[in-house]
Amino acid sequence: MTEKKDNLSKLLHDIRAKCSSLKSAADLFKDCSAEEKKEMISLMSNAAKDISRHLNELEKE
């Protein structure tokens, strides 16, 4: 039972962290150069994919 609770806590922590990172990147996006925007989009896309993966794992809990 503890292992399942630990996994749940880790998943929720990871989701919060990725959401926070995504929000920060979105806030900074408007001030980026064109090259930086491409990189930010890639980082934001990866964060969104991670969030989706974590949510899928959470559904299985």
Backbone as XML, in Angstrom:
<?xml version="1.0"?>
<chain id="A" units="angstrom">
  <residue number="1" name="MET">
    <atom name="N" x="0.819" y="-1.196" z="0.000"/>
    <atom name="CA" x="0.000" y="0.000" z="0.000"/>
    <atom name="C" x="0.863" y="1.259" z="0.000"/>
  </residue>
  <residue number="2" name="THR">
    <atom name="N" x="1.951" y="1.251" z="0.725"/>
    <atom name="CA" x="2.834" y="2.415" z="0.795"/>
    <atom name="C" x="3.460" y="2.702" z="-0.563"/>
  </residue>
  <residue number="3" name="GLU">
    <atom name="N" x="3.844" y="1.639" z="-1.274"/>
    <atom name="CA" x="4.448" y="1.825" z="-2.603"/>
    <atom name="C" x="3.472" y="2.504" z="-3.556"/>
  </residue>
  <residue number="4" name="LYS">
    <atom name="N" x="2.206" y="2.102" z="-3.506"/>
    <atom name="CA" x="1.185" y="2.697" z="-4.363"/>
    <atom name="C" x="0.972" y="4.165" z="-3.994"/>
  </residue>
  <residue number="5" name="LYS">
    <atom name="N" x="0.963" y="4.458" z="-2.700"/>
    <atom name="CA" x="0.797" y="5.834" z="-2.233"/>
    <atom name="C" x="1.998" y="6.684" z="-2.636"/>
  </residue>
  <residue number="6" name="ASP">
    <atom name="N" x="3.201" y="6.117" z="-2.545"/>
    <atom name="CA" x="4.416" y="6.829" z="-2.951"/>
    <atom name="C" x="4.390" y="7.126" z="-4.448"/>
  </residue>
  <residue number="7" name="ASN">
    <atom name="N" x="3.940" y="6.150" z="-5.240"/>
    <atom name="CA" x="3.855" y="6.348" z="-6.683"/>
    <atom name="C" x="2.840" y="7.437" z="-7.014"/>
  </residue>
  <residue number="8" name="LEU">
    <atom name="N" x="1.704" y="7.437" z="-6.320"/>
    <atom name="CA" x="0.686" y="8.457" z="-6.518"/>
    <atom name="C" x="1.244" y="9.840" z="-6.182"/>
  </residue>
  <residue number="9" name="SER">
    <atom name="N" x="1.939" y="9.944" z="-5.074"/>
    <atom name="CA" x="2.538" y="11.222" z="-4.671"/>
    <atom name="C" x="3.541" y="11.706" z="-5.707"/>
  </residue>
  <residue number="10" name="LYS">
    <atom name="N" x="4.351" y="10.786" z="-6.231"/>
    <atom name="CA" x="5.335" y="11.146" z="-7.242"/>
    <atom name="C" x="4.654" y="11.607" z="-8.526"/>
  </residue>
  <residue number="11" name="LEU">
    <atom name="N" x="3.618" y="10.890" z="-8.947"/>
    <atom name="CA" x="2.894" y="11.280" z="-10.156"/>
    <atom name="C" x="2.297" y="12.683" z="-10.010"/>
  </residue>
  <residue number="12" name="LEU">
    <atom name="N" x="1.651" y="12.934" z="-8.875"/>
    <atom name="CA" x="1.043" y="14.244" z="-8.648"/>
    <atom name="C" x="2.101" y="15.342" z="-8.578"/>
  </residue>
  <residue number="13" name="HIS">
    <atom name="N" x="3.224" y="15.047" z="-7.958"/>
    <atom name="CA" x="4.321" y="16.012" z="-7.901"/>
    <atom name="C" x="4.824" y="16.322" z="-9.305"/>
  </residue>
  <residue number="14" name="ASP">
    <atom name="N" x="5.028" y="15.283" z="-10.103"/>
    <atom name="CA" x="5.525" y="15.466" z="-11.467"/>
    <atom name="C" x="4.536" y="16.261" z="-12.315"/>
  </residue>
  <residue number="15" name="ILE">
    <atom name="N" x="3.241" y="15.996" z="-12.156"/>
    <atom name="CA" x="2.223" y="16.742" z="-12.899"/>
    <atom name="C" x="2.252" y="18.213" z="-12.511"/>
  </residue>
  <residue number="16" name="ARG">
    <atom name="N" x="2.311" y="18.484" z="-11.201"/>
    <atom name="CA" x="2.372" y="19.888" z="-10.749"/>
    <atom name="C" x="3.611" y="20.591" z="-11.289"/>
  </residue>
  <residue number="17" name="ALA">
    <atom name="N" x="4.746" y="19.907" z="-11.254"/>
    <atom name="CA" x="5.999" y="20.508" z="-11.716"/>
    <atom name="C" x="5.950" y="20.799" z="-13.214"/>
  </residue>
  <residue number="18" name="LYS">
    <atom name="N" x="5.445" y="19.847" z="-13.999"/>
    <atom name="CA" x="5.362" y="20.044" z="-15.452"/>
    <atom name="C" x="4.371" y="21.154" z="-15.793"/>
  </residue>
  <residue number="19" name="CYS">
    <atom name="N" x="3.248" y="21.209" z="-15.080"/>
    <atom name="CA" x="2.268" y="22.271" z="-15.314"/>
    <atom name="C" x="2.864" y="23.636" z="-14.988"/>
  </residue>
  <residue number="20" name="SER">
    <atom name="N" x="3.604" y="23.705" z="-13.914"/>
    <atom name="CA" x="4.255" y="24.957" z="-13.526"/>
    <atom name="C" x="5.279" y="25.386" z="-14.577"/>
  </residue>
  <residue number="21" name="SER">
    <atom name="N" x="6.052" y="24.435" z="-15.066"/>
    <atom name="CA" x="7.039" y="24.730" z="-16.105"/>
    <atom name="C" x="6.370" y="25.201" z="-17.383"/>
  </residue>
  <residue number="22" name="LEU">
    <atom name="N" x="5.284" y="24.550" z="-17.743"/>
    <atom name="CA" x="4.544" y="24.921" z="-18.944"/>
    <atom name="C" x="3.963" y="26.324" z="-18.816"/>
  </residue>
  <residue number="23" name="LYS">
    <atom name="N" x="3.420" y="26.645" z="-17.654"/>
    <atom name="CA" x="2.870" y="27.975" z="-17.411"/>
    <atom name="C" x="3.966" y="29.035" z="-17.493"/>
  </residue>
  <residue number="24" name="SER">
    <atom name="N" x="5.101" y="28.762" z="-16.886"/>
    <atom name="CA" x="6.217" y="29.712" z="-16.928"/>
    <atom name="C" x="6.690" y="29.947" z="-18.355"/>
  </residue>
  <residue number="25" name="ALA">
    <atom name="N" x="6.804" y="28.875" z="-19.122"/>
    <atom name="CA" x="7.239" y="29.000" z="-20.512"/>
    <atom name="C" x="6.234" y="29.821" z="-21.313"/>
  </residue>
  <residue number="26" name="ALA">
    <atom name="N" x="4.943" y="29.605" z="-21.080"/>
    <atom name="CA" x="3.904" y="30.368" z="-21.780"/>
    <atom name="C" x="3.978" y="31.849" z="-21.417"/>
  </residue>
  <residue number="27" name="ASP">
    <atom name="N" x="4.261" y="32.136" z="-20.156"/>
    <atom name="CA" x="4.384" y="33.528" z="-19.715"/>
    <atom name="C" x="5.574" y="34.220" z="-20.371"/>
  </residue>
  <residue number="28" name="LEU">
    <atom name="N" x="6.663" y="33.490" z="-20.578"/>
    <atom name="CA" x="7.882" y="34.061" z="-21.160"/>
    <atom name="C" x="7.851" y="34.118" z="-22.683"/>
  </residue>
  <residue number="29" name="PHE">
    <atom name="N" x="6.978" y="33.345" z="-23.284"/>
    <atom name="CA" x="6.987" y="33.144" z="-24.733"/>
    <atom name="C" x="6.936" y="34.447" z="-25.526"/>
  </residue>
  <residue number="30" name="LYS">
    <atom name="N" x="6.082" y="35.370" z="-25.132"/>
    <atom name="CA" x="5.887" y="36.598" z="-25.907"/>
    <atom name="C" x="7.154" y="37.456" z="-25.997"/>
  </residue>
  <residue number="31" name="ASP">
    <atom name="N" x="8.065" y="37.296" z="-25.045"/>
    <atom name="CA" x="9.282" y="38.100" z="-25.014"/>
    <atom name="C" x="10.475" y="37.415" z="-25.676"/>
  </residue>
  <residue number="32" name="CYS">
    <atom name="N" x="10.261" y="36.255" z="-26.268"/>
    <atom name="CA" x="11.349" y="35.495" z="-26.883"/>
    <atom name="C" x="11.567" y="35.914" z="-28.333"/>
  </residue>
  <residue number="33" name="SER">
    <atom name="N" x="12.804" y="35.740" z="-28.776"/>
    <atom name="CA" x="13.105" y="35.943" z="-30.194"/>
    <atom name="C" x="12.498" y="34.790" z="-30.988"/>
  </residue>
  <residue number="34" name="ALA">
    <atom name="N" x="12.493" y="34.909" z="-32.300"/>
    <atom name="CA" x="11.920" y="33.870" z="-33.160"/>
    <atom name="C" x="12.610" y="32.523" z="-32.916"/>
  </residue>
  <residue number="35" name="GLU">
    <atom name="N" x="13.929" y="32.542" z="-32.792"/>
    <atom name="CA" x="14.677" y="31.304" z="-32.544"/>
    <atom name="C" x="14.333" y="30.720" z="-31.178"/>
  </residue>
  <residue number="36" name="GLU">
    <atom name="N" x="14.246" y="31.591" z="-30.185"/>
    <atom name="CA" x="13.899" y="31.136" z="-28.835"/>
    <atom name="C" x="12.470" y="30.582" z="-28.794"/>
  </residue>
  <residue number="37" name="LYS">
    <atom name="N" x="11.576" y="31.175" z="-29.578"/>
    <atom name="CA" x="10.195" y="30.691" z="-29.611"/>
    <atom name="C" x="10.134" y="29.263" z="-30.122"/>
  </residue>
  <residue number="38" name="LYS">
    <atom name="N" x="10.930" y="28.942" z="-31.134"/>
    <atom name="CA" x="10.959" y="27.573" z="-31.654"/>
    <atom name="C" x="11.405" y="26.601" z="-30.568"/>
  </residue>
  <residue number="39" name="GLU">
    <atom name="N" x="12.434" y="26.995" z="-29.820"/>
    <atom name="CA" x="12.933" y="26.154" z="-28.731"/>
    <atom name="C" x="11.897" y="26.042" z="-27.616"/>
  </residue>
  <residue number="40" name="MET">
    <atom name="N" x="11.243" y="27.163" z="-27.305"/>
    <atom name="CA" x="10.222" y="27.151" z="-26.249"/>
    <atom name="C" x="9.055" y="26.252" z="-26.641"/>
  </residue>
  <residue number="41" name="ILE">
    <atom name="N" x="8.662" y="26.293" z="-27.909"/>
    <atom name="CA" x="7.563" y="25.444" z="-28.368"/>
    <atom name="C" x="7.933" y="23.975" z="-28.203"/>
  </residue>
  <residue number="42" name="SER">
    <atom name="N" x="9.165" y="23.649" z="-28.521"/>
    <atom name="CA" x="9.628" y="22.271" z="-28.358"/>
    <atom name="C" x="9.599" y="21.863" z="-26.881"/>
  </residue>
  <residue number="43" name="LEU">
    <atom name="N" x="10.097" y="22.722" z="-26.012"/>
    <atom name="CA" x="10.092" y="22.439" z="-24.575"/>
    <atom name="C" x="8.664" y="22.321" z="-24.045"/>
  </residue>
  <residue number="44" name="MET">
    <atom name="N" x="7.783" y="23.212" z="-24.488"/>
    <atom name="CA" x="6.395" y="23.188" z="-24.045"/>
    <atom name="C" x="5.688" y="21.925" z="-24.537"/>
  </residue>
  <residue number="45" name="SER">
    <atom name="N" x="5.979" y="21.535" z="-25.756"/>
    <atom name="CA" x="5.391" y="20.324" z="-26.318"/>
    <atom name="C" x="5.838" y="19.094" z="-25.528"/>
  </residue>
  <residue number="46" name="ASN">
    <atom name="N" x="7.109" y="19.038" z="-25.200"/>
    <atom name="CA" x="7.622" y="17.913" z="-24.407"/>
    <atom name="C" x="6.988" y="17.876" z="-23.024"/>
  </residue>
  <residue number="47" name="ALA">
    <atom name="N" x="6.820" y="19.039" z="-22.407"/>
    <atom name="CA" x="6.183" y="19.101" z="-21.088"/>
    <atom name="C" x="4.736" y="18.616" z="-21.182"/>
  </residue>
  <residue number="48" name="ALA">
    <atom name="N" x="4.028" y="19.032" z="-22.238"/>
    <atom name="CA" x="2.638" y="18.610" z="-22.418"/>
    <atom name="C" x="2.548" y="17.096" z="-22.621"/>
  </residue>
  <residue number="49" name="LYS">
    <atom name="N" x="3.481" y="16.540" z="-23.370"/>
    <atom name="CA" x="3.512" y="15.087" z="-23.574"/>
    <atom name="C" x="3.756" y="14.365" z="-22.249"/>
  </residue>
  <residue number="50" name="ASP">
    <atom name="N" x="4.666" y="14.910" z="-21.447"/>
    <atom name="CA" x="4.942" y="14.315" z="-20.136"/>
    <atom name="C" x="3.707" y="14.381" z="-19.237"/>
  </residue>
  <residue number="51" name="ILE">
    <atom name="N" x="3.006" y="15.512" z="-19.266"/>
    <atom name="CA" x="1.794" y="15.657" z="-18.467"/>
    <atom name="C" x="0.770" y="14.612" z="-18.900"/>
  </residue>
  <residue number="52" name="SER">
    <atom name="N" x="0.588" y="14.463" z="-20.195"/>
    <atom name="CA" x="-0.362" y="13.477" z="-20.719"/>
    <atom name="C" x="0.024" y="12.062" z="-20.287"/>
  </residue>
  <residue number="53" name="ARG">
    <atom name="N" x="1.310" y="11.753" z="-20.366"/>
    <atom name="CA" x="1.784" y="10.428" z="-19.957"/>
    <atom name="C" x="1.521" y="10.200" z="-18.464"/>
  </residue>
  <residue number="54" name="HIS">
    <atom name="N" x="1.802" y="11.212" z="-17.652"/>
    <atom name="CA" x="1.571" y="11.094" z="-16.208"/>
    <atom name="C" x="0.078" y="10.936" z="-15.901"/>
  </residue>
  <residue number="55" name="LEU">
    <atom name="N" x="-0.768" y="11.655" z="-16.636"/>
    <atom name="CA" x="-2.204" y="11.526" z="-16.424"/>
    <atom name="C" x="-2.692" y="10.131" z="-16.800"/>
  </residue>
  <residue number="56" name="ASN">
    <atom name="N" x="-2.138" y="9.568" z="-17.865"/>
    <atom name="CA" x="-2.487" y="8.196" z="-18.229"/>
    <atom name="C" x="-2.079" y="7.225" z="-17.128"/>
  </residue>
  <residue number="57" name="GLU">
    <atom name="N" x="-0.912" y="7.423" z="-16.542"/>
    <atom name="CA" x="-0.462" y="6.584" z="-15.435"/>
    <atom name="C" x="-1.386" y="6.758" z="-14.224"/>
  </residue>
  <residue number="58" name="LEU">
    <atom name="N" x="-1.814" y="7.998" z="-13.993"/>
    <atom name="CA" x="-2.686" y="8.288" z="-12.860"/>
    <atom name="C" x="-4.035" y="7.577" z="-13.010"/>
  </residue>
  <residue number="59" name="GLU">
    <atom name="N" x="-4.527" y="7.500" z="-14.244"/>
    <atom name="CA" x="-5.780" y="6.786" z="-14.485"/>
    <atom name="C" x="-5.686" y="5.320" z="-14.104"/>
  </residue>
  <residue number="60" name="LYS">
    <atom name="N" x="-4.504" y="4.744" z="-14.205"/>
    <atom name="CA" x="-4.294" y="3.336" z="-13.905"/>
    <atom name="C" x="-4.169" y="3.061" z="-12.406"/>
  </residue>
  <residue number="61" name="GLU">
    <atom name="N" x="-3.941" y="4.115" z="-11.638"/>
    <atom name="CA" x="-3.763" y="3.964" z="-10.180"/>
    <atom name="C" x="-5.039" y="3.535" z="-9.505"/>
  </residue>
</chain>
